[in-house]
Each structure stands twice: as structure tokens, then as C-alpha cells.
């Protein structure tokens, strides 16, 4: 499920940057599969909880998995949102902040991959590293939005393209947030510590 999310995000963003909608159908198919994964995994986890009544580490693992699949499903949705912003020859707005968007996408995808690897490896230190990267993505998103506000105010004809850029930046920022959630859940699974809402810094 995580691998499908990673692929969907990559395909959607690449399609947006290129202005090529040929990969959008595959993103939609991957998202549909992710949705089915969520339903199947949710049912399986509930069945294990009911029949085996796990305790300790096993219970934390299943609790983490229940929350993790929700974040992964939402990442699939964000990939669809990005794919829906694909427009050929999309004005100047995208080219003005293309480098920043590519860097944001790279950071968000790295955070997703690292958080999933931390889950597989039960590695709380690797998960903490993911948490430390979220602020940079937030700042990049704010910078892109500020640049687009200035650009659209100077050229009203660029408003549709500028709004698409703002949307994609926000979707990437949310993907990073979901990756952060996964990392927080890994720390809970490994250590039993609740580090949500920045409590890991204390």
C-alpha cells in the first residue's frame, strides 16, 4: 500500500510538471487500489484484534497500522488532487517556482519513503529524522504561495495557473504532514511514546 502511494505521488507530480496527462489514468488506478487496500487491511486488523486479543508490542503494532492506513489513503487522495491540476502549456506561474516545487516534491517523497522504511524496520530514530524535516516543507510551501500571490497580482491573466501552483504546493505540504504522522506512529509503536503536536521536541 505504501509503495503504491509513493508511485502515485511521483507519477502525479511528474505529470503536473511536464503538463502531460498521459499518466493520470495510472494515478487514478493506483488510488483505487490504495482505497481497496485500506478497507481490506482495516477488516483484517479488526479481525486480529477480536480473535487474538493482542497485548503489548503486538497491540501497539496493530494500533499503529490502523492509523497508518488512514494516512496512506489520504496520500493517495492528494496524488489525485495533484493529477487533477495537470494542464498543458500552463502559463508562466509554474515556471517561476518550478525549482521550489521540485524540491518540495522531493522532500515530501523522501519523507514518505523514510517513514515507511522506519515502520518496516521499527526504527524510532529514523522516524525522528522524518519529523525534523517537516518544517522545511512548510516554509517552502509558504514561499511558493507568497510568490504566486505577488505574480497573480501583477498579471491577473495568470490567476488560474497561479491557483493551480498554490494547490499543488498545499497538496505536497499535506503529503509531508501525512508522512510526519506515519513517523509519529512509528515512535509510538516502538517506544510507546505519544509525540504528536511537536511533543517530540521536548
Phi, psi and omega in degrees: 000316178297319179297321178295321177297315178303315182293319181298316179297315180298314180296317182295314182291319178299320178296320180295313182297320181280342187067035185238114185275006185295335181267359185294321180300319179294323176299317179297319179294320178296319179296319177299321179293320177299318178299318178293322177302315183300314181297315182294317181292322178300314180296318181295316180297316179297323178296317179296317179300318183288319188270330187251342179046061184292159179229168172058231184298322180296320179293318178296321178300313182291322176298319177297315181298321179299319180282324182298318183293334176292315179296320179295319179299322180288328175297319175302320178296320179294324176298318176298317179301318178295315181299328180289348179264008180286121179221128176295145176049065191267049174066197184263344188303313183296320182292333181291330183235021183303317180297318179295319179295318179298318179295319177299314181297318179298317180294317181295318179293321177297317179298319179297311181298316181294322180292322178292320176298320179297323177296311181299319184271357185051051187248099183291327180294319177296323178295321178297325178298322178297317181301324182288350183263349189292323183299323180295321178293320177300316180295319179297319178298314179299321179294318179296316180297317179297319179296322180288324177299315179296316181297315182291328179291331180274335182220088183302336178293344180268004184301313180301315179294320179296321179293326176294319177299314179301317179300313181297318178300318180293322179294321176296320178297322179290324176300317177298321177298317179294322175298322176298318178301316179300315180298319177299321180292326177297317179298319176297317181298318186280315189253343187078014181264134175268109184247022180292160175060039174079007183290346179291340181283343187283000000 
